[in-house]
Amino acid sequence: MPDAFSAALAALFADPNIGRDAVYIAEGGAPILVRIVARRADAVTDFGDTRLWSETTRIDLRVAEAPNPRPGDRIKIEGDAFLIQGEPVRDRERLVWTVDLRPA
């Protein structure tokens, strides 16, 4: 029986208003259909006395579907291709990866 966190997470990713289908392709691997939660927030970075604004593409990806995403792996979302950049970060419960993407 899944714990409360796993059950809540499954419901969020399954919700058609929050989760969406994507294809995860590990470098040298076969495509895998996964569910993601997209976070396309803007980022503001301080650089000296200047503040830089940039668009970002971050997604949440379940560890159960992609146990070891790496920089250079690909994600396709609604026909748009992205590469994972930087090291993915797992949440405290070790159930979700947060992944930064850049256009491929």
C-alpha positions as CSV (number, residue, x, y, z in Angstrom):
1,M,0.0,0.0,0.0
2,P,1.5,3.4,-1.0
3,D,2.2,5.9,1.7
4,A,0.4,9.3,1.8
5,F,3.1,11.2,-0.1
6,S,3.2,8.6,-2.9
7,A,-0.6,8.6,-3.2
8,A,-0.8,12.5,-3.3
9,L,2.0,12.6,-5.8
10,A,0.3,10.0,-8.1
11,A,-2.9,12.1,-7.9
12,L,-1.1,15.4,-8.8
13,F,0.8,13.8,-11.8
14,A,-2.4,12.1,-13.0
15,D,-4.4,15.4,-12.9
16,P,-4.9,16.6,-16.5
17,N,-4.7,20.2,-15.3
18,I,-1.3,19.7,-13.6
19,G,0.5,16.7,-15.2
20,R,1.2,16.2,-18.8
21,D,2.7,13.5,-21.0
22,A,6.3,13.7,-22.1
23,V,8.9,11.4,-23.6
24,Y,12.1,10.8,-21.7
25,I,15.1,9.6,-23.6
26,A,18.2,8.6,-21.7
27,E,21.4,9.1,-23.6
28,G,21.8,5.9,-25.7
29,G,18.5,4.5,-24.4
30,A,15.0,3.9,-25.7
31,P,12.2,6.5,-25.4
32,I,10.0,6.1,-22.3
33,L,6.5,7.7,-21.8
34,V,6.5,9.7,-18.5
35,R,4.2,12.1,-16.7
36,I,5.7,15.5,-15.8
37,V,4.7,18.7,-14.0
38,A,6.0,21.7,-15.9
39,R,7.3,24.8,-14.1
40,R,8.1,27.5,-16.6
41,A,8.8,30.3,-14.1
42,D,11.0,33.3,-14.8
43,A,14.3,33.5,-13.0
44,V,15.9,36.6,-11.7
45,T,19.6,36.4,-11.0
46,D,21.8,39.0,-9.3
47,F,25.0,39.8,-11.1
48,G,26.9,42.5,-9.3
49,D,24.6,45.5,-9.2
50,T,22.6,44.1,-12.1
51,R,19.6,41.9,-12.0
52,L,19.2,39.5,-15.0
53,W,15.8,38.1,-16.0
54,S,15.6,34.9,-18.0
55,E,12.9,32.4,-18.9
56,T,13.5,28.9,-17.4
57,T,12.0,25.5,-18.1
58,R,11.9,23.2,-15.2
59,I,10.0,20.1,-14.8
60,D,9.2,17.7,-12.0
61,L,9.7,14.0,-13.0
62,R,8.9,11.0,-10.9
63,V,11.8,8.9,-9.7
64,A,9.8,5.8,-10.3
65,E,9.6,6.6,-14.0
66,A,13.1,8.0,-14.5
67,P,15.4,6.6,-11.7
68,N,18.6,8.3,-12.9
69,P,18.2,11.3,-15.3
70,R,21.5,12.8,-16.3
71,P,22.7,16.0,-18.1
72,G,22.4,15.5,-21.8
73,D,19.3,13.2,-21.6
74,R,16.4,14.4,-23.7
75,I,12.8,15.3,-22.8
76,K,10.1,15.9,-25.5
77,I,7.1,17.9,-24.4
78,E,4.3,18.4,-26.9
79,G,6.6,18.2,-29.9
80,D,9.3,20.5,-28.3
81,A,12.7,18.8,-27.6
82,F,14.8,19.8,-24.5
83,L,18.1,18.7,-23.1
84,I,18.6,18.2,-19.3
85,Q,21.2,20.7,-18.1
86,G,22.9,20.6,-14.8
87,E,22.4,17.9,-12.2
88,P,18.8,16.9,-11.4
89,V,17.8,17.4,-7.8
90,R,15.6,15.0,-5.8
91,D,13.0,16.1,-3.2
92,R,13.4,15.2,0.5
93,E,11.1,12.2,0.2
94,R,13.2,11.0,-2.8
95,L,10.1,10.7,-5.0
96,V,10.5,13.5,-7.5
97,W,13.4,14.9,-9.6
98,T,13.4,18.6,-10.4
99,V,15.1,19.0,-13.7
100,D,16.4,22.1,-15.6
101,L,15.9,22.0,-19.3
102,R,17.2,23.9,-22.3
103,P,16.0,23.7,-25.9
104,A,17.7,21.0,-27.9
